[in-house]
């Protein structure tokens, strides 16, 4: 008798796990991981999936870090920012800034 209730409880909780999994899938996340999360902790998973950002929206990609750039491109961009700050503070001249900018962009 208790075994039957236990199995029914597992089936119901597995079905409830489909709710956060479908929401997460529509937002661009893994269905399987979110199904498991929803199966184990349904209430927490539903709240969590409702507040995570949507990967399919343009704003998500605009604000995300640029992981697809190569390390040399990231390094060059950081160097260029440093030299731009030095130029704006008057530490280096515009000619020096332009020369360094051309150097950095040549390697990218």
Beta strands, then each sheet from edge to edge (+ up, - down):
end
